[in-house]
Amino acid sequence: MNGQDTSTRDQTDQLQPIANETGAEVIGIHNSTDGGWNDTVESGQGKLAGLESAPVKTLSDNIVADLDAGKPVHVFSHSEGALITSQALGEVHDALQRRGLSEDQIRDTLSRVQVETFGGAATTYPVDGPQYRHYVNDDDLVGQLTGQGPIGHEVFGADPGQNGQVVVNPGDGPFLGVEDHGLIDHYLPRRPDGGF
């Protein structure tokens, strides 16, 4: 799940390095862009009120389909993509609940979901069950301020989820900014081999 201001070409260019790093089949779900400023406004609206968007629905539908097929699910989300992922997981929970599953059954089903976020813009992950790992570079303004970084914890009460882990990596920049926010350049190389 890509972040804001990412064209389909940019996302396509990101998928192969992820496949190379993980050895997994990678399928991209595209969060379309309306340009940096409009995407920032959209992210802000998503944080405050949630988004009814095609990427949220597409991601939740794909997670449910893979779970129904008995497949494990591993979601990679960058920046705004983490916000979409958080909302999609809430929809997955609701879909399973509408089927009549108990909370214990939902938690057991969702335990087959692994989520890795990179400089994610989401401060909370409402669903108990998935395994969460959130990477935040200590110089990344987005991850530090609006996501799982220390500032996000102080300002927004960030919560990585019941099964969450936050990994803070050293950044390259001399100060807090966006130079350490790139998925391929800054986050993927610092991900431990194998992730989970």
Backbone hydrogen bonds in HBPLUS format (Angstrom, degrees):
<---DONOR---> <-ACCEPTOR-->    atom                        ^
c    i                          cat <-CA-CA->   ^        H-A-AA   ^      H-
h    n   atom  resd res      DA  || num        DHA   H-A  angle D-A-AA Bond
n    s   type  num  typ     dist DA aas  dist angle  dist       angle   num
A0078-HIS N   A0001-MET O   3.08 MM  77  6.44 161.2  2.11 174.3 179.3     1
A0011-GLN N   A0007-SER O   2.95 MM   4  6.25 160.5  1.99 151.3 156.5     2
A0012-THR N   A0008-THR O   2.90 MM   4  6.08 160.2  1.93 147.2 152.9     3
A0013-ASP N   A0009-ARG O   2.94 MM   4  6.21 153.9  2.00 148.2 155.2     4
A0014-GLN N   A0010-ASP O   3.12 MM   4  6.40 128.4  2.40 136.7 150.1     5
A0014-GLN N   A0011-GLN O   2.93 MM   3  5.00 134.3  2.14  98.6 112.2     6
A0015-LEU N   A0011-GLN O   3.09 MM   4  6.40 135.9  2.30 148.8 160.7     7
A0015-LEU N   A0012-THR O   3.24 MM   3  5.29 134.1  2.46  97.0 108.7     8
A0018-ILE N   A0014-GLN O   3.39 MM   4  6.59 154.3  2.46 145.3 152.4     9
A0019-ALA N   A0015-LEU O   2.94 MM   4  6.24 157.3  1.99 151.9 158.5    10
A0020-ASN N   A0016-GLN O   2.79 MM   4  6.03 160.1  1.83 156.7 162.6    11
A0021-GLU N   A0017-PRO O   2.89 MM   4  6.01 155.4  1.95 143.4 149.7    12
A0022-THR N   A0018-ILE O   2.94 MM   4  6.06 158.2  1.98 151.1 156.5    13
A0023-GLY N   A0019-ALA O   2.70 MM   4  5.26 147.7  1.80 143.6 151.4    14
A0039-ASP N   A0035-GLY O   2.88 MM   4  5.95 158.5  1.92 161.9 169.2    15
A0040-THR N   A0036-GLY O   2.96 MM   4  6.12 146.8  2.07 143.6 152.5    16
A0040-THR N   A0037-TRP O   3.10 MM   3  5.09 118.8  2.49  94.3 109.5    17
A0041-VAL N   A0037-TRP O   3.00 MM   4  6.36 154.8  2.07 151.8 158.5    18
A0042-GLU N   A0038-ASN O   2.93 MM   4  6.18 159.3  1.98 145.7 151.7    19
A0043-SER N   A0039-ASP O   2.88 MM   4  6.12 154.7  1.94 145.5 152.2    20
A0044-GLY N   A0040-THR O   2.97 MM   4  6.21 157.5  2.02 146.1 152.2    21
A0045-GLN N   A0041-VAL O   2.92 MM   4  6.24 157.0  1.98 152.1 158.4    22
A0046-GLY N   A0042-GLU O   2.89 MM   4  6.13 151.9  1.97 145.8 154.2    23
A0047-LYS N   A0043-SER O   2.91 MM   4  6.22 150.1  2.00 149.5 157.0    24
A0048-LEU N   A0044-GLY O   3.06 MM   4  6.26 153.3  2.13 146.4 153.5    25
A0049-ALA N   A0045-GLN O   2.80 MM   4  5.76 167.1  1.81 155.0 158.9    26
A0050-GLY N   A0046-GLY O   2.93 MM   4  4.13 137.4  2.11 109.9 118.1    27
A0057-LYS N   A0053-SER O   3.15 MM   4  6.45 167.4  2.16 154.7 157.8    28
A0058-THR N   A0054-ALA O   2.80 MM   4  5.92 166.7  1.81 158.9 163.2    29
A0059-LEU N   A0055-PRO O   2.92 MM   4  5.93 165.8  1.94 146.3 150.4    30
A0060-SER N   A0056-VAL O   2.98 MM   4  6.13 166.6  2.00 149.5 153.8    31
A0061-ASP N   A0057-LYS O   2.84 MM   4  5.94 164.1  1.86 152.4 157.3    32
A0062-ASN N   A0058-THR O   2.98 MM   4  6.12 156.1  2.04 145.8 152.3    33
A0063-ILE N   A0059-LEU O   2.95 MM   4  6.18 157.8  2.00 152.3 158.3    34
A0064-VAL N   A0060-SER O   3.00 MM   4  6.20 166.9  2.02 153.1 156.2    35
A0065-ALA N   A0061-ASP O   2.96 MM   4  6.14 160.1  2.00 145.9 151.8    36
A0066-ASP N   A0062-ASN O   2.97 MM   4  6.15 160.8  2.00 148.4 153.1    37
A0067-LEU N   A0063-ILE O   2.91 MM   4  6.12 159.3  1.95 151.3 157.6    38
A0068-ASP N   A0064-VAL O   2.82 MM   4  6.01 158.3  1.87 151.5 157.8    39
A0069-ALA N   A0065-ALA O   3.02 MM   4  6.22 140.7  2.18 138.7 149.1    40
A0071-LYS N   A0066-ASP O   2.86 MM   5  5.17 152.8  1.93 163.4 155.3    41
A0070-GLY N   A0067-LEU O   2.98 MM   3  5.01 157.1  2.03 104.2 110.7    42
A0073-VAL N   A0112-ARG O   3.00 MM  39  6.24 172.9  2.01 154.0 155.7    43
A0114-GLN N   A0073-VAL O   2.74 MM  41  6.13 161.2  1.78 153.8 159.9    44
A0075-VAL N   A0114-GLN O   2.75 MM  39  6.17 162.6  1.78 163.2 164.6    45
A0116-GLU N   A0075-VAL O   2.80 MM  41  6.15 166.9  1.82 170.9 175.6    46
A0077-SER N   A0116-GLU O   2.90 MM  39  6.34 152.5  1.98 157.3 163.9    47
A0118-PHE N   A0077-SER O   2.83 MM  41  6.24 144.1  1.96 157.3 167.7    48
A0081-GLY N   A0078-HIS O   2.82 MM   3  5.03 144.7  1.94 142.4 134.0    49
A0079-SER N   A0118-PHE O   3.21 MM  39  6.44 159.6  2.25 145.6 149.9    50
A0082-ALA N   A0079-SER O   3.03 MM   3  5.73 152.6  2.11 117.5 123.9    51
A0121-ALA N   A0079-SER O   2.95 MM  42  5.08 152.8  2.02 127.2 118.9    52
A0083-LEU N   A0080-GLU O   2.99 MM   3  5.19 124.1  2.31 102.3 116.5    53
A0084-ILE N   A0080-GLU O   3.12 MM   4  6.54 156.2  2.18 152.3 158.9    54
A0085-THR N   A0081-GLY O   2.87 MM   4  6.05 151.8  1.95 139.9 148.4    55
A0086-SER N   A0082-ALA O   2.89 MM   4  6.10 160.0  1.93 147.2 151.7    56
A0087-GLN N   A0083-LEU O   3.15 MM   4  6.41 161.9  2.19 146.4 150.6    57
A0088-ALA N   A0084-ILE O   2.81 MM   4  6.02 155.6  1.87 149.6 157.5    58
A0089-LEU N   A0085-THR O   2.89 MM   4  6.10 158.2  1.94 154.8 159.3    59
A0090-GLY N   A0086-SER O   3.24 MM   4  6.54 146.5  2.36 139.0 147.5    60
A0091-GLU N   A0087-GLN O   3.11 MM   4  6.49 147.7  2.22 143.7 152.4    61
A0091-GLU N   A0088-ALA O   3.04 MM   3  5.00 116.4  2.46  93.0 108.5    62
A0092-VAL N   A0088-ALA O   2.86 MM   4  6.23 148.5  1.95 148.3 158.0    63
A0093-HIS N   A0089-LEU O   2.97 MM   4  6.18 164.0  2.00 147.6 151.2    64
A0094-ASP N   A0090-GLY O   3.05 MM   4  6.30 160.7  2.08 144.2 149.2    65
A0095-ALA N   A0091-GLU O   2.85 MM   4  6.08 153.4  1.92 147.6 154.9    66
A0096-LEU N   A0092-VAL O   2.98 MM   4  6.27 160.3  2.02 156.0 160.5    67
A0097-GLN N   A0093-HIS O   2.92 MM   4  6.14 150.7  2.01 148.2 157.4    68
A0098-ARG N   A0094-ASP O   2.91 MM   4  6.15 151.5  1.99 146.7 153.6    69
A0099-ARG N   A0096-LEU O   3.19 MM   3  5.15 136.2  2.39  93.8 105.9    70
A0101-LEU N   A0096-LEU O   3.37 MM   5  5.98 159.3  2.42 155.9 151.2    71
A0100-GLY N   A0097-GLN O   2.90 MM   3  5.25 158.3  1.95 111.0 117.5    72
A0106-ILE N   A0102-SER O   2.87 MM   4  6.15 156.9  1.92 152.7 159.7    73
A0107-ARG N   A0103-GLU O   2.89 MM   4  6.02 163.0  1.92 146.8 151.6    74
A0108-ASP N   A0104-ASP O   2.95 MM   4  6.13 155.5  2.01 143.5 150.2    75
A0109-THR N   A0105-GLN O   2.90 MM   4  6.10 160.4  1.94 148.0 153.2    76
A0110-LEU N   A0106-ILE O   2.84 MM   4  6.03 164.8  1.86 156.0 160.2    77
A0111-SER N   A0107-ARG O   3.02 MM   4  6.11 117.1  2.43 135.3 149.8    78
A0111-SER N   A0108-ASP O   3.27 MM   3  5.19 146.1  2.39  94.7 104.5    79
A0112-ARG N   A0109-THR O   3.32 MM   3  6.15 168.9  2.33 117.8 120.8    80
A0113-VAL N   A0110-LEU O   2.99 MM   3  5.40 157.6  2.05 118.3 119.8    81
A0131-GLN N   A0113-VAL O   2.90 MM  18  6.35 160.2  1.94 160.8 164.3    82
A0115-VAL N   A0131-GLN O   2.80 MM  16  6.12 163.6  1.83 170.5 171.6    83
A0133-ARG N   A0115-VAL O   2.87 MM  18  6.27 145.1  2.00 159.9 170.4    84
A0117-THR N   A0133-ARG O   2.99 MM  16  6.53 153.2  2.07 148.5 156.9    85
A0135-TYR N   A0117-THR O   2.83 MM  18  5.99 176.7  1.83 151.7 152.9    86
A0119-GLY N   A0135-TYR O   2.94 MM  16  6.20 174.4  1.94 161.8 163.4    87
A0159-ASP N   A0123-THR O   2.57 MM  36  6.01 154.8  1.63 159.0 165.8    88
A0132-TYR N   A0163-ASN O   3.12 MM  31  5.94 166.8  2.14 129.5 133.3    89
A0165-GLN N   A0132-TYR O   3.07 MM  33  6.10 124.5  2.39 118.3 133.4    90
A0134-HIS N   A0165-GLN O   2.80 MM  31  6.20 163.4  1.83 161.8 167.6    91
A0167-VAL N   A0134-HIS O   2.71 MM  33  5.96 169.6  1.72 161.5 164.3    92
A0136-VAL N   A0167-VAL O   2.92 MM  31  6.23 158.1  1.96 158.2 159.4    93
A0169-ASN N   A0136-VAL O   2.83 MM  33  6.06 151.2  1.92 135.3 145.1    94
A0140-ASP N   A0137-ASN O   2.97 MM   3  5.22 167.5  1.99 117.5 120.9    95
A0138-ASP N   A0169-ASN O   2.74 MM  31  5.99 156.1  1.80 172.8 178.0    96
A0177-GLY N   A0139-ASP O   2.93 MM  38  6.12 168.0  1.94 158.9 156.6    97
A0144-GLN N   A0140-ASP O   2.90 MM   4  5.89 157.7  1.95 153.6 160.9    98
A0141-LEU N   A0177-GLY O   2.61 MM  36  4.78 172.0  1.61 154.6 152.5    99
A0145-LEU N   A0141-LEU O   2.85 MM   4  5.66 162.1  1.88 144.3 150.0   100
A0146-THR N   A0142-VAL O   2.93 MM   4  5.51 149.8  2.02 141.2 150.6   101
A0149-GLY N   A0143-GLY O   2.95 MM   6  5.68 150.5  2.04 157.3 147.8   102
A0152-GLY N   A0144-GLN O   2.81 MM   8  5.96 134.0  2.02 168.2 162.2   103
A0153-HIS N   A0149-GLY O   3.00 MM   4  6.35 148.8  2.10 151.8 161.7   104
A0154-GLU N   A0150-PRO O   3.03 MM   4  6.31 155.7  2.09 146.9 152.4   105
A0155-VAL N   A0151-ILE O   2.81 MM   4  5.99 174.1  1.82 163.5 164.8   106
A0156-PHE N   A0152-GLY O   2.86 MM   4  5.27 146.5  1.97 129.8 140.7   107
A0158-ALA N   A0152-GLY O   3.31 MM   6  5.56 155.0  2.38 112.7 116.6   108
A0157-GLY N   A0153-HIS O   3.07 MM   4  4.48 128.5  2.35 109.6 118.1   109
A0164-GLY N   A0161-GLY O   3.09 MM   3  4.88 141.1  2.25 123.4 115.4   110
A0181-HIS N   A0178-VAL O   3.15 MM   3  5.14 148.4  2.25 119.0 115.4   111
A0186-HIS N   A0182-GLY O   3.00 MM   4  5.25 149.2  2.09 125.4 134.6   112
A0187-TYR N   A0182-GLY O   3.09 MM   5  6.47 143.4  2.23 150.8 160.1   113
A0188-LEU N   A0183-LEU O   2.79 MM   5  5.91 172.8  1.79 177.0 174.4   114
A0190-ARG N   A0187-TYR O   2.97 MM   3  5.40 140.1  2.14 111.9 123.5   115
A0191-ARG N   A0188-LEU O   3.20 MM   3  5.26 159.2  2.25 105.4 111.8   116
A0195-GLY N   A0192-PRO O   2.92 MM   3  5.37 160.3  1.96 131.0 137.1   117
